[in-house]
Each structure stands twice: as structure tokens, then as C-alpha cells.
Amino acid sequence: MKARFCLNPLRDLIRRATGAPDADLALIEHIMRDDIFHSTLGWQTREQLAAAARQAFALLNKNREFYEFGRASALAAYHQMRAASGFNR
């Protein structure tokens, strides 16, 4: 049985605004925070968030290798730090 994917309200807004697959929602949110608003996303209106989601999705599609490499690099660094600290569950 396939696990059910739960969305928070922001990711639901992103999906509705972009039609992006669930696998892209976290990256789109990251791009919105880091590359579009350069801040948290709590200060924008729904309309601003929807427009930023569409812009972020376009950036992701244009530069997918760059953003996926960044995500993979961050995940590798996280795993390396966990291994070095001896924190393994």
C-alpha cells in the first residue's frame, strides 16, 4: 500500500498554484524562501505566495539540475554530520 502524502497549507497552495508534482513541492517552497522573498513566507498574501510559487516552479524547471544538486548536497552533509557525531538511531 502506498503511503499517503500529507500537505501543509502552504504546500497545498503551491500545488494548486502550479500544478507541480508532490515531489517538487518542498523544493519550490525552498526556492520561494531563498531566491524569491529572501525571508520567511509568513508575511505575504495568498496572492503573493501563489505568484511566487509559479515563479519558483519556473525557476526549478529552468535550473532543475542546480536545485536538485543543492538538495542532494545538503542531505549528504546532514548524513555526514550525523555519522561523525555518532548519532545513529
Backbone torsions as a table, in degrees:
resi	resn	phi	psi	omega
1	MET	NA	134.8	-178.5
2	LYS	-78.0	137.3	178.5
3	ALA	-66.9	142.1	177.9
4	ARG	-80.5	133.9	-178.8
5	PHE	-89.4	120.9	179.3
6	CYS	-97.3	135.1	179.4
7	LEU	-109.6	139.6	169.1
8	ASN	-84.4	167.5	-176.8
9	PRO	-57.5	-36.4	180.0
10	LEU	-67.0	-45.8	179.9
11	ARG	-66.7	-31.9	174.7
12	ASP	-64.4	-43.0	176.7
13	LEU	-60.7	-43.1	179.9
14	ILE	-61.2	-46.2	-178.9
15	ARG	-63.1	-43.1	-179.9
16	ARG	-65.8	-37.3	-178.4
17	ALA	-73.8	-29.5	-172.2
18	THR	-112.5	-27.5	-172.1
19	GLY	73.7	13.6	-177.8
20	ALA	-67.5	150.6	175.6
21	PRO	-67.6	154.1	-178.8
22	ASP	-54.2	-34.7	-177.8
23	ALA	-63.9	-21.2	-178.4
24	ASP	-95.2	-11.3	-170.9
25	LEU	-61.7	-42.9	-179.7
26	ALA	-65.0	-40.4	178.7
27	LEU	-66.2	-39.8	178.1
28	ILE	-62.4	-44.1	177.8
29	GLU	-60.3	-42.8	178.6
30	HIS	-61.4	-44.1	179.4
31	ILE	-64.0	-39.1	177.7
32	MET	-60.4	-44.9	-178.7
33	ARG	-67.8	-48.1	-170.0
34	ASP	-88.4	-37.0	-171.5
35	ASP	-106.6	-21.2	-177.5
36	ILE	-103.8	-56.6	-177.4
37	PHE	-93.8	-21.8	-177.0
38	HIS	55.0	36.8	179.1
39	SER	-167.8	-170.8	174.0
40	THR	-69.5	169.3	-176.5
41	LEU	-107.1	14.6	-176.4
42	GLY	-83.6	-4.8	-173.8
43	TRP	-106.4	-1.8	-175.3
44	GLN	-97.6	154.3	174.2
45	THR	-76.1	165.9	177.1
46	ARG	-59.5	-38.3	-179.7
47	GLU	-65.4	-42.1	177.7
48	GLN	-65.1	-40.2	179.0
49	LEU	-65.3	-42.3	179.5
50	ALA	-63.8	-43.6	178.1
51	ALA	-63.7	-41.5	178.4
52	ALA	-66.2	-36.3	177.9
53	ALA	-62.5	-44.0	178.4
54	ARG	-63.9	-41.3	178.1
55	GLN	-64.5	-43.4	-179.8
56	ALA	-65.5	-38.7	178.9
57	PHE	-64.9	-39.5	176.9
58	ALA	-64.0	-42.9	177.4
59	LEU	-61.8	-43.0	179.2
60	LEU	-61.1	-45.6	-179.4
61	ASN	-66.9	-33.0	179.4
62	LYS	-75.6	-33.3	-174.2
63	ASN	-127.3	39.2	-173.3
64	ARG	-55.4	-44.9	-178.8
65	GLU	-59.0	-41.6	179.5
66	PHE	-61.3	-50.5	-176.9
67	TYR	-69.4	-38.1	178.2
68	GLU	-69.1	-35.2	175.3
69	PHE	-64.0	-42.9	178.0
70	GLY	-60.9	-42.6	178.8
71	ARG	-65.6	-43.4	179.6
72	ALA	-65.1	-38.6	178.8
73	SER	-65.2	-43.7	178.9
74	ALA	-64.1	-41.1	178.9
75	LEU	-65.9	-40.8	177.7
76	ALA	-63.6	-41.8	178.2
77	ALA	-63.2	-40.2	177.8
78	TYR	-60.9	-48.5	-179.9
79	HIS	-64.3	-36.8	178.1
80	GLN	-65.0	-43.1	178.1
81	MET	-64.1	-41.8	177.6
82	ARG	-61.7	-43.1	-179.6
83	ALA	-65.8	-40.5	-179.1
84	ALA	-68.2	-31.7	-178.7
85	SER	-81.0	-11.9	-177.9
86	GLY	77.4	12.8	-180.0
87	PHE	-90.0	92.8	178.9
88	ASN	-129.1	124.7	176.8
89	ARG	-100.9	NA	NA
